[in-house]
Amino acid sequence: MKVCFPVKNTQSLESEVYGHFGSAPAFIVVDTATKDTTMITNSDQHHAHGMCSPLVPWEDMKSTVLS
């Protein structure tokens, strides 16, 4: 299973979880089976209120759980 978390920085598993998914600076995707991690920069971090689309950059990664 792949799990995605919004994070404040790109320090892999040491990254602090960010409080708002849509405007997080980055995301970490963790594969729970292999322990592999992937960092993704949020290309939609700065947007008008209510207009975020943070899932677009990683929708092909097939993350199965969003946290």
C-alpha positions in Angstrom: 0.0 0.0 0.0 1.2 3.5 -0.7 0.4 6.3 1.7 0.7 10.0 1.0 1.3 12.7 3.6 1.5 16.5 3.2 4.9 17.7 4.5 6.6 21.0 5.3 9.9 20.1 3.6 11.6 17.4 1.6 13.6 15.6 4.3 12.1 12.2 3.5 10.8 10.4 6.6 12.2 13.2 8.8 9.8 15.8 7.2 7.3 17.4 9.5 3.6 16.8 8.5 1.9 19.9 7.2 -1.5 20.9 8.5 -3.3 21.7 5.2 -3.1 19.2 2.4 -3.9 21.6 -0.4 -1.2 24.2 0.4 1.5 21.8 1.6 5.0 22.6 0.1 5.5 18.9 -0.6 4.2 15.4 -0.2 5.9 12.2 0.8 4.6 8.9 -0.6 5.6 5.8 1.5 5.3 2.3 0.1 4.5 0.3 3.2 5.5 -3.0 1.6 9.0 -1.9 0.5 9.6 1.1 2.7 10.5 3.1 -0.4 9.7 6.8 -0.2 9.1 9.4 -3.0 9.1 13.1 -2.5 6.8 15.3 -4.6 6.8 19.1 -4.7 3.3 20.7 -4.7 3.1 22.5 -8.0 -0.2 24.0 -6.9 0.9 25.3 -3.5 -0.1 28.9 -4.2 -3.7 29.1 -5.4 -6.9 31.0 -4.8 -8.9 29.9 -1.7 -10.9 26.8 -2.6 -9.1 26.2 -5.9 -6.4 23.7 -4.9 -5.6 20.7 -7.0 -2.7 19.1 -5.1 -3.5 15.6 -6.4 -2.7 16.3 -10.0 1.2 15.9 -9.8 1.0 12.5 -8.3 -2.2 10.9 -9.4 -0.2 8.4 -11.6 1.5 7.1 -8.5 -1.6 5.2 -7.4 -1.4 6.2 -3.7 -4.0 4.2 -1.9 -4.3 6.2 1.3 -4.2 10.0 1.9 -3.4 11.2 5.4 
